[in-house]
């Protein structure tokens, strides 16, 4: 992933040097496991532990000749270790090391992503509590519907990202596995206990059954969980973009001193973070398709998945880490504009009260269709002539024959729309 969208901690995880470092971590864990099983002598393990290392440039130089990165890596390590290097990679195939190392890398990357998700959840919860009771217009089809609170709007996103976190945590556990089972997964030249010990040393669970590789449904689960989270990011950012439209302007992104919105128009303040995050979310979702295509390999293994994973493993995790932290900052610094929320509430002439009047008429005993037609007649006139719906209802003789002034006062009470807000927030955010 390009530096523009990379945060240091996650980017450092996916450098070429760190990849080889984790490969070495796996190889050393295998040696320690063999030592416990009596196959590698203490002196040999001590020499390996003391001398094992690598030079990235030397690995790349060797790879030009071998055309095999694992062999190039092993050769470079052997050059530093000396005679005891014969115990390194004992009985293993390349995928034992690479897949197990990927389990380590994805686990570490996933934990960073969970931390980022927790930060976002904390910000969303804070916004939900801060803005409870703040009425704003709810919209369906982009059209005014009935009021909702901005707190409930934020709580909805909190609830969604709580689900995203749960799904991703499950997917992370699914990919937190290693395999040291040999060329086709039969342990022919190994010992199942070796795999158990190695994985324990690395903080992984042994895959109960593998071929030459760990099956890629695990990885597809990981990347599709990220894709779903990215979908949630775009849903939230699309909402924020709509709220910043000039005609709405109920909220807008923070605008720093000295920031410029347009090279041509000095007045512009654009939702650039939300737009950026919508675009990056599409990349994460696209990568998930590649992860699903990786599931179907020939027999016990081919390498058609390998080139894909060299791209999507770093790119998707780096992107999601960046996305979560930029989104947290966006929401945290969001400028909420209550006066525009109030203006927009009445921008449709108070027509959002129509269902309240309809319900009152139904409670008075009128048939539904008759009541609906009575309210709709007044509502359409108010919309076309830009008249106050509450005022026109109070003057409509037909409605007044069924509803008292007190009943209409109750129908036009905006607090009615918040009567269950605390209950909903309690269900979503906890006590």
C-alpha positions in Angstrom: 0.0 0.0 0.0 1.2 3.5 -0.8 2.7 5.5 2.1 -0.2 8.0 1.9 -2.5 5.5 3.4 -0.1 3.7 5.7 0.2 4.1 9.5 3.6 3.3 10.9 2.8 0.4 13.2 0.8 -1.6 10.6 3.2 -0.7 7.7 6.2 -1.9 9.7 4.4 -5.3 10.0 4.5 -5.8 6.2 7.9 -4.8 5.3 10.0 -7.3 3.4 12.5 -7.3 6.3 9.8 -8.1 8.8 8.4 -10.9 6.6 11.7 -12.6 6.6 12.0 -11.9 10.3 8.7 -13.8 11.0 9.8 -16.6 8.7 12.9 -16.9 10.9 10.7 -16.8 13.9 8.8 -19.8 12.6 12.0 -21.7 11.7 13.4 -21.1 15.1 10.2 -22.2 16.7 10.4 -25.5 14.7 14.0 -26.0 15.8 12.9 -25.5 19.5 10.1 -27.9 19.0 12.5 -30.5 17.5 14.8 -29.9 20.4 12.0 -30.8 22.8 11.4 -33.9 20.9 15.0 -34.9 21.0 15.8 -34.4 17.3 17.9 -31.3 17.5 20.7 -31.4 20.1 21.0 -28.6 22.7 24.4 -27.5 21.2 22.9 -27.3 17.7 19.9 -25.2 18.9 22.2 -22.9 20.8 24.3 -22.3 17.7 21.2 -21.7 15.6 19.7 -19.3 18.1 22.9 -17.4 18.5 23.8 -17.1 14.8 20.6 -17.2 12.8 20.0 -14.0 10.9 19.7 -12.8 7.3 20.5 -9.9 5.0 17.6 -8.9 2.8 19.9 -7.9 -0.1 21.6 -11.3 0.1 18.3 -13.1 0.0 17.2 -11.1 -3.1 20.6 -11.8 -4.7 20.2 -15.6 -4.2 16.6 -15.5 -5.3 17.7 -14.2 -8.7 19.3 -17.5 -9.3 17.0 -19.9 -7.4 13.7 -18.3 -8.4 12.4 -19.5 -5.0 12.2 -17.0 -2.2 12.1 -19.6 0.7 15.1 -21.4 -0.6 16.9 -18.1 -1.0 16.0 -17.2 2.5 17.1 -20.5 3.9 20.4 -20.3 2.0 21.1 -16.8 3.4 20.3 -18.0 7.0 22.5 -21.1 6.5 25.5 -18.9 5.5 25.3 -17.2 8.9 24.6 -20.3 11.0 27.2 -22.7 9.7 27.1 -26.5 10.3 24.1 -26.6 12.7 22.0 -25.1 9.9 21.3 -28.7 8.8 18.7 -28.8 11.6 16.8 -25.8 10.1 13.7 -26.6 8.1 14.0 -30.2 9.1 11.2 -32.2 7.4 9.4 -29.0 6.4 8.0 -27.8 3.1 7.9 -24.1 2.2 4.2 -23.7 3.0 4.8 -24.9 6.5 6.9 -21.8 7.1 5.0 -19.3 4.9 1.5 -20.2 5.9 2.4 -20.3 9.6 4.2 -17.0 9.3 1.1 -15.6 7.6 -0.9 -16.8 10.5 1.4 -14.8 12.8 1.3 -11.7 10.6 -2.5 -11.7 10.1 -3.0 -12.2 13.8 -0.8 -9.3 14.7 -2.4 -7.1 12.0 -5.8 -8.2 13.1 -5.2 -7.1 16.7 -4.1 -3.7 15.4 -7.4 -3.5 13.5 -9.4 -4.5 16.6 -7.7 -1.7 18.5 -8.7 0.7 15.7 -12.3 -0.6 15.8 -12.4 -0.1 19.6 -11.3 3.5 19.2 -14.1 4.1 16.6 -16.7 2.5 18.8 -15.7 4.7 21.7 -16.0 7.8 19.5 -19.4 6.7 18.2 -20.7 6.0 21.7 -19.6 9.4 22.8 -21.4 11.0 19.9 -24.6 9.0 20.6 -24.6 10.1 24.2 -23.6 13.7 23.5 -26.4 14.2 20.9 -29.2 12.3 22.5 -32.4 14.4 22.4 -31.2 16.5 19.5 -34.0 16.2 17.0 -33.1 16.1 13.3 -35.1 15.1 10.3 -35.1 11.4 9.4 -35.1 10.7 5.7 -36.2 7.8 3.6 -35.5 7.8 -0.1 -33.7 11.0 0.6 -37.1 12.6 1.4 -38.2 14.0 4.8 -39.9 11.2 6.8 -40.2 11.7 10.6 -37.8 13.1 13.2 -35.1 11.1 14.8 -32.4 12.2 17.2 -28.8 12.6 16.0 -27.9 10.5 19.0 -29.9 7.6 17.7 -28.4 8.1 14.3 -24.9 7.7 15.8 -26.1 4.8 18.0 -27.2 3.0 14.9 -23.6 3.1 13.6 -22.3 2.1 16.9 -24.5 -1.0 16.8 -23.3 -1.9 13.3 -19.6 -1.5 14.1 -20.1 -3.6 17.2 -21.3 -6.4 14.9 -18.4 -5.8 12.5 -16.0 -6.1 15.4 -17.6 -9.4 16.5 -17.5 -10.8 13.0 -13.9 -9.8 12.5 -12.8 -11.1 15.9 -14.3 -14.5 14.8 -12.5 -14.3 11.5 -9.3 -13.4 13.2 -9.5 -16.5 15.4 -10.2 -18.6 12.3 -6.9 -17.4 10.7 -4.9 -17.6 13.9 -3.6 -21.1 12.9 -0.4 -22.7 11.8 0.6 -25.9 10.0 3.8 -27.9 10.2 2.4 -31.0 8.5 4.8 -31.5 5.5 4.4 -31.6 1.8 0.8 -32.8 1.5 -0.2 -32.6 5.1 0.4 -36.2 6.2 3.3 -35.5 8.7 5.2 -38.2 6.8 8.6 -36.7 7.7 7.4 -34.8 10.8 5.6 -35.5 14.0 2.2 -34.0 14.9 3.6 -33.1 18.3 6.1 -30.8 16.5 3.3 -28.8 15.0 1.5 -28.5 18.4 4.7 -27.3 20.1 5.6 -24.9 17.3 2.2 -23.3 17.2 2.1 -23.0 20.9 5.4 -21.1 20.8 4.0 -18.8 18.2 0.7 -18.2 19.8 -1.2 -20.1 17.1 -3.6 -23.0 17.1 -2.6 -26.0 14.9 -4.8 -26.5 11.9 -6.6 -29.8 12.6 -6.1 -30.9 9.0 -4.1 -29.2 6.2 -2.9 -30.2 2.8 0.3 -28.5 1.7 -1.4 -25.3 2.9 -3.9 -24.0 5.3 -7.2 -24.0 3.5 -8.1 -20.5 2.1 -11.7 -20.4 3.4 -10.1 -19.2 6.6 -8.4 -16.3 4.8 -11.6 -15.5 2.8 -13.5 -15.2 6.1 -10.9 -12.7 7.3 -11.0 -10.6 4.2 -14.7 -10.7 3.8 -15.1 -9.6 7.4 -12.9 -6.7 6.5 -15.1 -6.1 3.4 -18.2 -6.0 5.5 -16.6 -3.5 7.9 -15.6 -1.4 4.9 -19.2 -1.5 3.8 -20.1 0.0 7.2 -17.5 2.6 6.8 -19.0 3.7 3.5 -22.5 3.7 4.9 -21.4 6.1 7.7 -19.3 8.3 5.4 -22.1 8.5 2.8 -24.4 9.7 5.5 -21.9 12.3 6.6 -21.4 13.4 3.0 -25.2 13.9 2.6 -25.4 15.9 5.9 -22.7 18.2 4.6 -24.5 19.1 1.4 -25.1 22.9 1.3 -28.9 22.4 1.2 -28.8 20.3 4.3 -25.6 21.3 6.3 -26.6 19.6 9.5 -23.0 18.5 10.1 -19.7 19.1 8.4 -16.1 17.9 8.7 -13.7 19.8 10.8 -11.8 22.4 8.8 -8.3 23.2 10.1 -6.8 26.6 10.1 -5.0 27.1 6.8 -6.8 24.3 5.1 -7.9 24.9 1.5 -11.0 23.3 -0.1 -10.6 24.1 -3.7 -7.8 25.4 -6.0 -10.4 27.5 -7.8 -13.1 28.4 -5.3 -11.9 29.9 -2.0 -15.2 29.4 -0.3 -15.2 25.6 -0.5 -15.3 23.2 2.5 -15.6 19.7 1.1 -16.2 16.4 2.8 -12.8 15.1 1.7 -12.3 12.6 4.5 -15.6 10.9 4.0 -15.1 10.8 0.2 -11.6 9.4 0.7 -12.8 6.7 3.0 -15.6 5.7 0.6 -13.1 5.2 -2.1 -10.7 3.2 0.1 -13.5 1.1 1.4 -14.2 0.0 -2.2 -10.6 -1.3 -2.4 -11.0 -3.4 0.7 -14.2 -4.9 -0.7 -12.6 -5.6 -4.0 -9.7 -7.4 -2.4 -12.2 -9.7 -0.6 -13.3 -11.0 -4.0 -9.7 -12.1 -4.7 -9.6 -13.9 -1.4 -12.6 -15.9 -2.3 -11.2 -16.8 -5.7 -8.1 -18.2 -3.8 -10.2 -20.9 -2.2 -10.2 -23.3 -5.2 -6.7 -24.6 -5.7 -5.5 -27.8 -7.6 -5.4 -30.9 -5.5 -3.3 -30.5 -2.4 -2.0 -27.1 -3.5 -0.9 -24.8 -6.3 0.6 -21.3 -6.0 -2.1 -19.3 -7.8 -3.1 -17.9 -4.4 0.4 -16.7 -3.5 0.7 -13.7 -5.8 -2.8 -12.5 -4.7 -1.9 -12.7 -1.0 1.4 -10.9 -1.4 -0.9 -7.9 -2.4 -4.1 -8.2 -0.4 -2.6 -9.2 3.0 -0.6 -6.1 3.4 -2.9 -3.8 1.4 -6.2 -4.7 3.0 -4.9 -4.6 6.6 -2.9 -1.4 6.1 -6.0 0.2 4.4 -8.4 -0.9 7.1 -6.1 0.4 9.9 -5.8 3.7 8.1 -9.5 3.9 7.4 -10.5 3.2 11.0 -8.2 5.8 12.5 -9.1 8.5 9.9 -12.8 7.8 10.4 -12.4 8.1 14.2 -10.8 11.5 13.8 -13.5 12.6 11.3 -16.4 11.7 13.7 -14.6 13.0 16.7 -14.1 16.4 15.1 -17.4 16.5 13.3 -19.1 19.9 13.6 -22.8 19.3 14.4 -25.1 22.3 13.5 -28.3 22.2 15.6 -29.8 25.3 14.2 -29.8 23.8 10.7 -31.3 20.6 12.0 -34.2 22.8 13.5 -34.5 24.7 10.2 -34.6 21.5 8.2 -37.2 20.0 10.5 -39.7 22.7 9.4 -38.4 22.9 5.9 -41.2 20.6 4.8 -43.8 22.7 6.5 -44.2 20.3 9.5 -45.5 17.5 7.3 -43.6 15.0 9.4 -46.6 15.2 11.8 -48.9 13.6 9.3 -48.7 10.2 10.8 -49.5 11.5 14.3 -52.6 13.2 12.9 -53.5 10.0 11.1 -53.1 7.9 14.2 -55.2 10.3 16.2 -58.0 10.1 13.7 -57.8 6.3 13.7 -58.1 6.4 17.5 -61.2 8.5 17.2 -62.8 5.6 15.3 -62.5 6.6 11.7 -61.7 3.9 9.0 -58.1 4.0 8.0 -58.6 4.9 4.3 -61.0 7.7 5.2 -58.5 9.1 7.8 -55.6 8.8 5.4 -57.4 10.7 2.6 -58.3 13.5 5.0 -54.8 14.0 6.2 -53.3 13.6 2.7 -55.6 16.3 1.3 -54.3 18.8 3.8 -50.7 17.6 3.5 -50.6 17.9 -0.3 -52.0 21.4 -0.1 -49.4 22.5 2.4 -46.6 21.1 0.3 -47.8 22.7 -2.9 -48.6 26.1 -1.3 -45.8 26.0 1.3 -48.2 26.3 4.2 -47.7 25.2 7.8 -49.2 21.7 8.2 -50.0 22.1 11.9 -51.8 25.4 11.2 -53.8 24.0 8.3 -54.8 21.0 10.3 -56.1 23.2 13.1 -58.2 25.0 10.5 -59.6 22.0 8.7 -63.2 21.6 9.5 -63.5 17.9 8.6 -60.5 17.0 10.9 -61.8 19.2 13.7 -65.1 17.3 13.8 -63.1 14.3 15.0 -60.2 15.8 17.0 -60.1 18.3 19.9 -57.6 21.0 20.4 -56.0 19.0 23.1 -55.7 16.0 20.8 -54.0 18.1 18.2 -51.6 19.7 20.7 -50.5 16.1 21.6 -50.2 15.2 17.9 -47.9 18.2 17.3 -45.6 17.6 20.3 -42.1 16.9 18.9 -41.0 15.2 22.1 -43.3 12.3 21.2 -40.6 11.1 18.7 -38.1 10.7 21.5 -40.2 8.9 24.0 -38.3 5.6 23.5 -34.9 7.1 22.9 -33.4 6.2 26.3 -34.7 2.6 25.9 -33.1 2.2 22.5 -29.8 3.8 23.7 -29.8 1.5 26.7 -30.2 -1.6 24.5 -27.4 -0.5 22.1 -24.9 1.2 24.5 -25.6 -0.7 27.7 -26.8 0.7 31.0 
